[in-house]
Amino acid sequence: MTGGYTIAAACAPVLVVLLEVTVLRTGILRLGRFWLATAITLAFQVPVDGWLSKAQRAGRQLPGPGQFGGAVAMGHPGRGLRIRARDDHFDPDALGTGPGGFGGSGRTAPAGGRPPVTDARRAALLAALRLTVRGGLAGVWVRGHMPAGPTVLACNHHSWWDPFVAVELITRQRRQAALLMDAGNLRRYRFARHLGAIGTDEPRSALAALRDGAVLVLYPETRLLPAGPPAPLAAGAAWFAQQAPARLCSAAVRVLLRGGQFGEAYVVFSEVDVTGTREAVSRRLHDQLRHDLTELDRLNVQTDPRTPLPGLLRAVRARRSWDERVDAVQARLRPRLTAGGGRFH
């Protein structure tokens, strides 16, 4: 399959240009994002395609009943996380996450850490993801902060943008993001591994990432829902926080289309106590998410749609609306016209 992927990746930009010039004429060739995506494809995808998938990955399968006595049924952004565990004593080498494993592939890690190609591909994909946020949103506003150290970030899932916003905020803090992703989706979008995605059939890999200091992002509502109060939560967030151990932080996220051309993302972080049973921790997490989402909805109703919600700081500045760009140009021209004695209407 490697040759097929390489040929498709190399031919796709050429076909797009030909279709655009001869048939479609959508104006995509005038967009810098198209040429950036093309450059990333030709610079990274084509030269290294198949390099990271040569080794067998049997080490990433769940261990047998003798090694892990729990029944696992989990999902991702869109599916959430559910775990019932009868035996919480893990073998750290069972999924290739021990001293001899390298990402579960059975290879030995080089002395310098990840191979240079892995780092390059991850950097390219991460840059593309962050450009997606900056190109599609007006910005991201935040209240509160993520705790330091290993953290389970439990978010509501009411928008397509949720994983993108979470990874952007984690990366801005120069921290490692690990996104718990449905195993089927991860097999379909294998490149997501280079962005820190971990399959839901790899709980030990997720625990290992937490113990290495990562921020593990998951969506315990179990599915994508319309904007509103949080649905009942699965106990996976509490399970990971207690097993790692790690701190548990709720992230109430609202992506709103208000008085501007582009959506605005608002995030409220709140730390949640992890003492007690998983059910008790999950109830506290649910109550905190409900409280923070209700507060964001209240502010949205009471605030002028042309101004950001009060009490939140702008963490990411992204796209400006058309009228904002026009106002900026007029502001630059006004002093020059005034100095030159010209008129400005």
Protein Blocks (a to p, Z undefined) as FASTA:
>chain_A
ZZmmmmmmmmmmmmmmmmmmmmnonopmmpmklmmmmmmmmmmmmmmgoklmmpccklmp
ccdfklomcdcddddehjapadddfbfcdcfklnopamkbghhnopacdfklpafklmmm
mmmmmmmmmmmmmmmpgbdcdedjddehjdddddddfbfklmmmmmmmmmmnopacdddd
dfklmmmmmmlmmnopacfklmmlmmmmmmnopacdddfkopacdedddddddfklmmmm
mmmpccddddddddddffbfbdcdddddddddfedcfklmmmmmmmmmmmmmmmmmmmmm
mpcfkbccehiacfbdcdddfklmmmmmmmmmmmmmmmnopacZZ
